Each structure stands twice: as structure tokens, then as C-alpha cells.
Amino acid sequence: MLRTKQKQIEQAADLRLQSQIGEEERFGDLMRRMARENKTAVISFFVIILMALAAALAPLLTPYEENGMDLLHRLSAPSAEHLLGTDEGGRDVLTRLLFGARVSLLIGVVPALLSLILGAVLGVIAGYRGGITDAVIMRIADVTLAFPSMLLAMVMMYALGGGILNVFLTLTLVNWANVARVVRSQTLKLKNSEFVEAARIIGVSRDRIMRRHILPNCLPTLLVLFTLNIPASILTESSLSFLGLGIQPPNASWGLMINTGRQYLYNAPWLSFAPGAAIMLTVLAFNFLGNGLLDVLDPRMQKQ
Amino acid sequence: MRKNLTQRLLQAVIVLAGVMLLIFVMLRIVPGNPIETMMGEHADAATVARMTAEMGLDQPLYVQFFRYLSSAVRGDFGTSYSLGKPVSQLMGGAFVNTLVLAVFAAVFAWIVGIACGIFSAMKKNRLPDRLFMGFSLLGISLPVFMAAMFLQYIFAFRLKWLPISGTDSWRSFILPAIALGWNSAGQVAQMTRTTLLETLQEDYIDTARAKGRGPLGVLVFHALRNAMLPVLTMMAVQFSGLLSGAVITETVFSINGIGRLMVQAISGRDIPLLQGTALLATFVVILGNLLADCLYSVLDPRIRKED
């Protein structure tokens, strides 16, 4: 994720804690406010839902098989039968795009969720315990963040080998650190707040305080991080697959489709440009939604 | 401030050592003996064993790591398995190409980004602003390889204005630089717009206006000077990102830079080369972040005076 965005999220989360502890807006109210204020985010949300539906219902939406070869119609240009043309094996590009959406959306959501859980758990532990635990966890996070994410992913995929499970693992390990940092700084602030103090005095255990009192307060921020980590994962995976380090054939992710299409760039540009446009649309939609959520959570944005 | 900088420097060294260890360990968990991979199927066991001992690969991991560390500090990154040359020599040649590409990309990104950002801020929420900001979001959402292939297809293949690939003349760097810089241009544009709009709300802008400065004077002498601070530091970070993030661009346009070397190292299962290139790229990024921090504290008197 962008460094500037990361900073903005951290600041917004901090300001939110300062201004709103106690008079917490309900989650539903937040969403309603976003729907009122930010039409782009709402549209993006529906675009994402539509895409997810299209991916889930892929077999019903197309008359062709995912891997249905038709060697008589190789590399044919977009036409009425094949809306986006066919590839080097005569397979329908639109069909493969729909099936590829399953892989690509999964690759966006699963690592984002896993890194969210890992980052939140480590962040809250680091922040609440402090001392040596904190130092160790945060130095590991620093090292991960210092590594350009694409390079880290490349080296890891090289070490682990291709395949979807390794892509999940790699992207999780690339993305957890920024979550951990935000959650840690939130925990440090919440730790000294009155309601946590009160819980401690009546003898609530440390684990329960972290689970029931601190983490729930980080949820809105986590939602923003989750939404913005999805497009980051999709982009990183598509770059990995583009280099042949990600998803392995015959599974198709959009990045892999672009990679195979590249050989035919000059006589069949639709092979690469169609999945490229799909990636762009998805990433754009998630970015709009994430920014919309961030604006709603950022107290600075409300005054304007 | 000196204390702060020493602390930062120390932190950077620790992080670099951590990165080194991380790369080292990750590459050692790759299954298979690298010597066998290098020599192919026909190597006999005795030769493999001799070579393994010669290269110190039979030593415990920590011995190997400290050996690598001590020679790396002296500029020796070992010898590439697949290309048979010293890694430092290979990286030196490639780094020049990457540097040229990154400079071109940075110049493009900064000029376009800052210009669009200023213009957007001036016409806030009107058509030009919407247009430019949509464009910059497009830049941020477009995968680098898509931008690269699209430019290559349109301007090199269709219109034949510029070379398709290679590094023969400065003209070969134009398309790759735009492809690589596009994303950064989008970021710079958004950042410039945001900070400029924030700055224009400050009291001293009102003061300048009250003193009779024209709108252009206020913009150039009062607002921009202050608004550019965060943008400048972001640009320092970006430049190191451009240097290390050229993997895809270099692959698409066949530029023999660090990124392409890394891809070659991966396909040739060439551990010393991969280790060296990954380390170099990370080093550049850490250095860039450090420079950005320094730049910020030098340029902003409020931070300079803090400690």
C-alpha cells in the first residue's frame, strides 16, 4: 500500500480516538453517512458486488467451457460469438475472464483477511504488552516494511514455488506489517483510556481486555485497511503472475492471462488488454471504496 | 537533530542487517542443492561434493551468513552461477541502465504530477480538477505492466514513433520512463493538490492577500513554498521506489537493469545473483527513506528546532 495512504490512515485513526471515545458512532450510521456523502464509493461497492456475482455464476453466464479448446478458431478477433475474441487455444476470452475473476478476487480477499488477522493480533499484543515483545514484533515489522513489497514477494515466491496457496502465504506475509503498526499505535492510546483502566481494576484478564475492549475499537480502521489491502494484493499477484512466479496454469488469474497474451500482443492485443482492463476496474473500485470509508472515518474530513 | 539522525542511521543499519538475514534464510530453504542445479543432471557425486566444499556450502548456515556478510561489506557478493561473472560487476553495469530509467521516470512524474496537482487545486471541484484527479487515480490503479504494454503497442508498434525495446539511444528510455513514472505522477498530483489546498487555508495566506499580493504571487511565493515540503519528501521516497520497482518495466522493454537481472537470476536459479540484486534494491530503498527523513528535518525549521 502507498506510504502516504498508510500515514493518512494512522492519523485518521488517532484523531478518531481523540475526538470520539465514548460517543461512538454506530457502524450502521457510519455506512449510512458514507452512502450519503460519497456516491463514487457506493457505485464502487455495487460494481464489486456485481463482479463477485459474475465470478460466482460464471458457468451460468457463458455457453463455453473454461478450458474448452477450439483449434479452428484460434486468436479470432472480438465478434458476436466471442465478445472478447479467443486465445491461442481457441478458448473464449470472456469466459476465461469470468473464471479468472474467481482466482483474482480470491487472491485479493484471502491474503487481505489473513494479513488483517495476523497484523491485528500481533499489533495488539505488541502494543499491550510492551517491552521486549513489542520490540521484537515491531523490528520484524520494520524489516518487512523496508523491503519493497514486490521484491519481497518475488524472493518468497522463488523460495516457496508457485501455486495459489503460496501466493496466499506470500501476500499475507508482505501485508501484515502495516496492519500491525496501525493496531499497535491504537492499542497504545486505548491502553490508558478510562474504560480499559476500569476493566483492569475489576479484574478482567489481559487477554479478555485485548479481545473485548481494544480490538473492537480498532474495527473501523481495520475495515479501511482490509479494503485497501485487497487491490494491493491483486496488483502484486498480477505482477507476480506476469513474471511467471504466481498462479500456475491451467488455473487462470488475470495476471497470468496477460502474461500468456503478451506473446501475441501484436496480432491479438485483446488477449492482454481485456484482463488488464478487468484488473484496472477492480482495483479502481476497491480503491474508491477504501478511500470513501477512510473519508467517513477521518474526523478532519467531516468539518469540511 | 544530530541525535535524531544518528538514531535513524543506526535503525537503518539494523533494518538492513535484518533484510540481509531474511533474504539469506529464505533462499536457503529452497529445496535442492544449488550446485547440482548448476551443473545439470550429468554431474558426478564427487565433483558436486568438491564444489560444495569449495564454495563453503557445507558449512553451518550461520558461518555461511557471516562469511557472506563480511565479504558483502567489502563489495564482494560472490560469483553468479548462471553467468559466471562476479555479481558486483554484473550489478554495476545493470545499475547504470536502471539509474537512467529511474531519472527519466522521476523527471516525467514530477513535472506532470506537480503541474496537474497545482492546476487541480486552482480549479478545485471543477471540470479540470475532476479530469486530472480521475487521471491520476487511473495512474495509481493501472498495473505497471499494463501501462508498459499499452504504450509499447500504441507508440512503438502502431505509430512507430519510438523504439519498441532496448537501450540503444535516449529515445528508447522515453516509453519505459512514462510507464514507470505514471504511477508516481498520480501520487505526486494527488499529494500536491491536497497539501496545496490545506496550505491555502492558512492564516498567512490571508495575510499575504491582505497585503495586496496577486493570486499568482500568493501561489508561488507563499503557498507553494510551504505546500511542496511533504511532496518533496515523498519524491525522495519515490525515487528509490522507482529504482527498485523497475522489474516489470525492464522486462517488458528489455532493458538490462537490476530488475531484469533479478528476473534472470530467478529463472536461472542463481542464488548469489538474486541475493545481490535483492539486497541492492532494498539498500537503495532504505537509503531513500533515510534521505527523505533528513530532507524533511533540514527543510522544515519546526522539526529542526525540536531537539
HADDOCK unambig.tbl for C-alpha pairs under 7 A between the chains (distance, minus, plus):
assign (segid A and resid 142 and name CA) (segid B and resid 15 and name CA) 6.84 0.50 0.50
assign (segid A and resid 143 and name CA) (segid B and resid 15 and name CA) 5.27 0.50 0.50
assign (segid A and resid 143 and name CA) (segid B and resid 18 and name CA) 6.06 0.50 0.50
assign (segid A and resid 143 and name CA) (segid B and resid 19 and name CA) 5.88 0.50 0.50
assign (segid A and resid 146 and name CA) (segid B and resid 286 and name CA) 6.26 0.50 0.50
assign (segid A and resid 147 and name CA) (segid B and resid 282 and name CA) 5.67 0.50 0.50
assign (segid A and resid 148 and name CA) (segid B and resid 282 and name CA) 6.58 0.50 0.50
assign (segid A and resid 151 and name CA) (segid B and resid 278 and name CA) 6.76 0.50 0.50
assign (segid A and resid 156 and name CA) (segid B and resid 26 and name CA) 6.85 0.50 0.50
assign (segid A and resid 158 and name CA) (segid B and resid 266 and name CA) 6.76 0.50 0.50
assign (segid A and resid 159 and name CA) (segid B and resid 26 and name CA) 6.11 0.50 0.50
assign (segid A and resid 159 and name CA) (segid B and resid 27 and name CA) 5.77 0.50 0.50
assign (segid A and resid 159 and name CA) (segid B and resid 29 and name CA) 6.58 0.50 0.50
assign (segid A and resid 159 and name CA) (segid B and resid 30 and name CA) 4.94 0.50 0.50
assign (segid A and resid 160 and name CA) (segid B and resid 30 and name CA) 6.89 0.50 0.50
assign (segid A and resid 235 and name CA) (segid B and resid 143 and name CA) 6.29 0.50 0.50
assign (segid A and resid 276 and name CA) (segid B and resid 146 and name CA) 6.07 0.50 0.50
assign (segid A and resid 280 and name CA) (segid B and resid 141 and name CA) 5.75 0.50 0.50
assign (segid A and resid 280 and name CA) (segid B and resid 142 and name CA) 5.41 0.50 0.50
assign (segid A and resid 283 and name CA) (segid B and resid 141 and name CA) 5.70 0.50 0.50
assign (segid A and resid 284 and name CA) (segid B and resid 141 and name CA) 5.53 0.50 0.50
